[in-house]
Amino acid sequence: MVLPYYGSGSLRNNLTNDLGYENKIQYLYWIIDGLSTIHNAGKVHKDFHSGNVLIEKGIPIISDLGMCQPVDDNERKGVFGVIPYMAPEVLRGYKYTKAADIYSFGIMMNELMSEEIPHNDIPHDHFLVVKICKGFRPKISENTPKLIVDLIIKCWDAKAENRPTAKELCQILREYVGKITGKFGEIYSQIKECEEIKENKLKSKTIENKSENLQTHPQAIYTSRLLNFDNLPEPVNSTDSLSETISSTPANPISECFDCELDESDLNQDNDE
């Protein structure tokens, strides 16, 4: 099989290219739309991370579908993936579901918005896996719009049943893209506020310093591999983790807007998605 060459590399390779908020949220919509197509076909990706999202002419394309399998495939082939993007239930050896892909998407959302690779400064070992099961998540940048923070936290919830579906995320992000393009709505107002925060931060932060932040720990591994961890704790959401994770945001950053953005008729469809 001959695969096309994508000269722009992966999403991870493009984190330092300042896309701007409008383009970032457009990227997120395109990515979740692609994942929704996979889920609508009754499949799960199973190895969803920023290295497997390639950029072609400014458009993200989900790649590496070799692990992609039907949702009802019960064959056990071991735990395979990149630790920071893996849902806690998957790390514990439970069946991979659509909700596990959504967890991975939440990590990617934060990676794109913060322009920082998740857990790049620590070893990807058993200790990190235990912390993830206990609610440890990547830091959320203070210049991330609160409506996007809301989605990120819901996507990486420790309980799979609490995560939104790809269809729900598609609807919300599509609406956000429309409002940003039309320059109206709460999401547009939040972006303008975040642009000011980011501009002020850049005045005191050199390009060299940013480059240093992207240096990875020698034991931080971002290539997919077979993993086996025993005696992991039951996944939980850590309130301590959340308060430390969200920098310079209110104590309760989760907005009620997540629920009001969804059409009730849509929520009653595809409950098993």
N, C-alpha and C positions, 0 to 999 in steps of 0.2 A: 504494500500500500504506500502510495506517495502522498505525503501531507504537504499543504501549502506552507510557505515560509512567511512568518510575520515579522517584518523588520523592526517594528516598534517594540517588540518584546512583550512581556507580561504586564499585568496591572501593577505587580510589585515593582517592576523595573521603572515604572512611570510615576512613582510616588513623589519624587522630587520635582516633577514637572508641574508647576503651579497651574492647575486646571481652572481654578475659580469655583465658587459654590454652584453656580448654575450648571457647569459641565459635570461637576462631581455628582450632583443629584441626577442629572441625565444619565450618567454612567450607571448609577445604582439602578435606575429604572430599566435600562437595557439589560443589565445582568439578571435582575429578578425576572424580567420578562422571558429571558432565555431559560432560566431555571423552571419557570412556570410551564413552559413548553415541555420540558423533560418530565415534570410531575404529571402534567395532563396526559402524557403518553403512558402513565402508570409505572414510571421508572424513578429511580433515585440516582444521584451522581456518585456518591460515596467517597469522593476524594476532592472536595470542593474547597479550593483555596486560591489566593491571589496569583500564585504561580501558574494556575491552570486557566486563568482568564487572560487571553491574548488580545492585543490591541492592533486593529487593522484600519488604517485611514481614520483614526479617531473614534472607532467603534469597538467596544469590548465584545469578545467572542468567547464563549465557554468551550474549553478544549479538554483533551484527555478523558474521553468518555469510556476508556477501557474498563473501568470499574463499574460503569453504569449498568444497573440490573433492575429487573422487575421488583416492585415493592414486596410482592409475596414470595420472593426467592429466599427460602429458609436455609440454603446451603451455607455452612459456616466455613469461611476461608481465612480466619484470623482477623485481627484488627490491623487496618492498613491506613496510613495517612500521615498528616503533619500535625503534631500534638496541639499547637495553639488554636487550630481550626476545628478540632474534633470535639463533638458534643460529649459531655461527661458520661452519659449513658452508653455511648459507643466505646469510650475508653474502658468502661467496666465490662465490655463484652456483650452488651445487649444488641438486639437486632437493629440494623440500620434502617431508619425511616425517613420520610420526607422532612420531618421536624429536625432531624440531624443536619440535613442540608441547610435548613433555615438558620440553625445555630452558626454554621460556617459563614453564611451570608452576613449575619450580624457582626461577626469578627471582621469580615471584609469591609463592611460599612464603616466601622470605626477606623480601620486601617486607612481607608481612602480619605475620610474626613480629617483624621489627625496627621496624615502623611507619615505615620510611624509604623514599622513592622511589629506585629504583636509579639510580646515577650522576647524581643531580640537581645536583651541584655542579660539573660539568665540561661542556665543549661536546660535543655529539654529532656528532663529525666523523670524518674518516679516521683521525686519531691514536687515537681511542677504539676504532675498529673493529680496528685493528692490535693494540692491547693486548688486546682480547677474544679475538682469534685466538691470542694468546700466553698465554692463561690468566687474564687479569684478570677478576675477578668482584666483585660488590658485597660490602661488609663484612657479616659475619654477627655479629649481636649476641651478647654474652656471656650474655644471659639467654634464649637459645634452647635448648630441651631438646636434649640430644646426639643422641637418636634422630631428631629432626627435622633437625638439622644433617646427619646421615648421609644422609637422603633428599635434602636440598637439594643436597649435593655430588654425589651420584649423578645427579641430574636434570640438572645443568649440566655434566656431564663433556664434555670437548672432543670425545670420540669418540662418535658417535651410537649405535654398537652397544653401548656400555657403559651407556646410560641404561635405567632400568626402563620397563616398559610402563604404560599407564594402568590396565590390569587389576591388575597387581601393586601399584601404588600404592593403588588402591581397597581391595584386601584389607588392606593394612597399616594405612591410615588408618581403615578401618572398625573394625579391631581396637583401635586406639588410642582411638577415640571410646568404644567399649564399656568399656574399662578405666578411662578417665577418669571416665565416668559412674558406674561401679561403685566408683571410688576404690580401685583396686588396680593392681599391676603396675609395671614399671620406668618407663613413660611417666608415670604418675601421680606417682611419687616425684620424677622429674626436674622435673616442673611445679612441685611444691611448693618445690623448691630454687630454681628460676628466679623464682618469685614473691617469694621473700625477696631475691634479688639485685636484682630490679626495684624492689622497695619501697625498698631502701637507696639505689638510684640516684635515685629520684624525690625523696628527701629533700634531695638536693643539686642538683636540676635543676628550675628553674621552668618553668611553662607557656610563658612568654615565650621562654625559651631553646629549648624544643622547637619552637616556631613558627618560630624563626629557622633551625633545622636543616632545615625543610621548604621554605625559600626555594630556588627553582630558578635555575640559571645561565641567563642570557638566550639562550644557544645550546643549551640542553638542550630537545629537542623531543619531546613525548610524544603527538603526533598522527601517525598512519600516513602514510607518504610513500614515493614511489618513490626507490630508492637505487641507486647504481652505483659500486662500488669495484673498482679493479684492483690486481693484484700484491700480494694479501694472503698472509701466511704460512700454512703448514699449521697447522691447529688443534692445540694441545697443552695439556696440563694443567701449569700452573706450580706447582711445590712452593713456590717463594718466595711466589707469590700467595696460596696457601692458608694459609701460616703467617701472613701479614700480614692475611688476610681474617678469620680466626677470632679474635675478641678474647677473651682470658682463657680459652682452652680448652686441653686437653692437646695435645701436638704431633701426636698421631695421633687425631683426633676421630672417625674413621669407625668405627662400631660393627659388630661381626659380627652384631648382632641383625637387620640388614636381611635377611640370608640366612635366618636361622632363623625369621623371621616368616612366610615363604612356604611354602605347601604344595608338596611336590615334584610332586604331580599337576597342580597349577595351572601350574607352571613349564614343564611339558611340553606345555601347550596354547597355541595361538595364538602360536607363536614368531615369526610374521611380523607380530605386532601392533605 
